[in-house]
Amino acid sequence: MLGAVTCSSLFLISYLVYHVGFGAGVTRFAGTGWVRTAYHTILISHTILAVTVVPFVIVTLKRALGGDFRRHRRVARWTFPMWLYVSVTGVIVYLMLYHIYPSR
């Protein structure tokens, strides 16, 4: 779990540095029709949960490192599915945006 938190943290830092620090700009989704709606639905839910999961991860990690496993499990049962969803949908968004329907 520490490895997962470390990898996720490094990815978040690199993502923010690239998009905020370097002004990467906006890449428009090139798909049309129902796939455009599906993409935006996935993107919106991914973005909302990506912001929401951060405090959950912090609390979950703090409780585990402090040895408070009863309370850790109570919050981890919510944190893990959110983190997993964000991880999977992040890859889906990336693939759809840059590989399946790339901008020309």
N, C-alpha and C positions, 0 to 999 in steps of 0.2 A: 504494500500500500504506500509505503514511503517512496518507492520508485515511481509509482503512478502519480503521486502528488508532485514529485520533483519534475517529472516529464511534463505534466500538465502546466506547472508553473513556468517552466522554461518556454513552453510553447506560447503561453499567454504573454509573457514578457516580449518574446520575439515578434509576436503578432502586433502587439501595441506599438513597439518601436517602429516596425515597418509601416504600419498604417497611420499612426499619429506622428511619429517623429520624422518620417521621410515624406509625408504627404503623398502616399501611394495613389491617391485618387480613387475614382469609382469605376468599377467594371460592371457594365450592364449585362444582364442575362439575355442571351440571344434566342432562347427557346420561345416558341409561340403556342397558343392554344392552351389545352388543359395542363400541359407540362409546366407552363409559366406559372399557373395558379398553384400547382403542386410545389414548385420550387419556392415561391414566395411564402407559402404556408410553412414549409420546412424551415426556411430562413428565419421567419418571424418567431416561430416557437423555439428554434435553436438560440436565437439572440436573447430572448426573454429568459430562458432557463440558464443560459451561460452567465448572465448577470446574477440571477437568483441563487445559483449553486455556490458561488464563492463564499458567502458567509456560512453556509452549511458545511462546506469543506473545512473552513477554519475551526468551527466549533467541534466538528467530528474529530479532526486531527488533535486539537487541544485536549479533548477528553480522553482520547486513546493514549497520548503521550503522558497524560497525568495519571493513568491507570484507572480511570473512572469508567470501566467497561460497561457497566449497567446503563449509564446515561449515554455512553458512546453508541451502544447498539440501538438505543431508542432513536437517536438522530440519524445514525448511519442507514437505517432502513429507508429513510427518505433521501439521503444524500446520494447513495450509490445508484439508484435508478435515474436520478436527475443527471448525475455525472456521466453515466453510460449513454443516456439519450443525447446529451450535448456532444460527447465524443463521436458517436456514430453519425449524427446528423451533420457535424462539422465536416466529416469526410465526404458525406453525400453532397453537401453544398459545394465543396471544393471540386469534386468530380463533375458535377453538373455544370458549374460555372466555367471551369477551365479545360475540361476534356470532352464531355459529351456534347455541350452546346457552347463552344468557345466563341467569343466575340471576334469579328474579323477585322 
